[in-house]
Amino acid sequence: MGYESEAKNETGTNKVENAIALGNKAKAKYNNSIAVGYSSETTRENEVSFGREGTERYIANVKAAEKDTDAVNKK
C-alpha cells in the first residue's frame, strides 16, 4: 500500500505469501514479512522492518518487556 510498494521476491517471479508493504517504495520480499515506511525492505522471512541498511529508524515509546519473547527497550 503506497506508491511503488511491492510484496514480492527480488526477482519478481515467485509469489510471496502473507507479506505486507506499507509506505512508498516499501518492499516486503519474503514470506510472512512486513515492511513499514518509505523505502523499507525486509531481508528474511518472519521479519518486520521499519527501514533498510543505511536508513535505519527508531521505534519509540516501547513498554518494558515482561516475557522472554517480548521486544525490549534500553533502560
C-alpha positions in Angstrom: 0.0 0.0 0.0 1.8 3.1 -1.2 3.3 4.4 -4.4 5.7 1.8 -5.9 5.3 -0.5 -2.9 5.9 -4.3 -3.5 5.1 -7.6 -1.8 7.1 -9.9 -4.0 10.6 -11.5 -4.0 13.6 -9.8 -5.5 13.3 -11.4 -9.0 9.5 -10.9 -9.1 9.0 -14.4 -10.4 7.8 -16.2 -7.2 4.8 -15.3 -5.1 5.4 -14.1 -1.6 2.8 -15.2 0.9 1.4 -13.2 3.9 3.6 -10.2 3.2 2.6 -6.5 3.6 4.4 -3.5 2.2 3.2 -0.2 3.8 4.6 3.1 2.5 6.0 4.5 -0.7 8.6 2.2 -2.2 8.4 -0.3 0.7 9.4 -3.9 -0.2 8.3 -7.0 1.6 10.4 -9.6 -0.2 9.9 -12.7 2.0 7.0 -14.8 3.3 5.4 -13.6 6.5 7.2 -10.2 6.4 6.1 -6.6 6.8 7.9 -3.5 5.5 6.7 -0.3 7.1 7.7 3.2 5.9 9.2 4.9 3.0 11.8 2.7 1.2 11.8 0.0 3.9 12.8 -3.5 2.9 12.6 -7.0 4.6 15.7 -9.2 4.5 14.3 -12.5 5.7 11.1 -14.4 6.4 9.1 -13.6 9.6 10.6 -10.1 9.8 9.1 -6.7 10.5 11.3 -3.9 9.0 11.0 -0.2 9.7 13.9 0.8 7.4 16.7 -0.8 5.5 20.5 -0.9 5.7 21.7 2.7 5.7 18.3 4.2 6.6 17.6 2.7 10.0 14.7 4.1 12.0 13.8 4.3 15.7 10.9 2.6 17.4 9.8 4.9 20.2 7.5 4.6 23.2 8.0 0.8 23.7 6.9 -0.6 27.0 9.4 -2.7 29.1 9.4 -6.4 28.3 7.5 -8.8 30.5 8.1 -12.1 28.7 11.3 -13.7 27.3 9.9 -13.3 23.8 8.9 -9.6 24.1 10.8 -6.9 22.3 12.9 -4.9 24.8 13.9 -1.3 25.2 17.1 0.1 26.7 16.6 1.4 30.2 
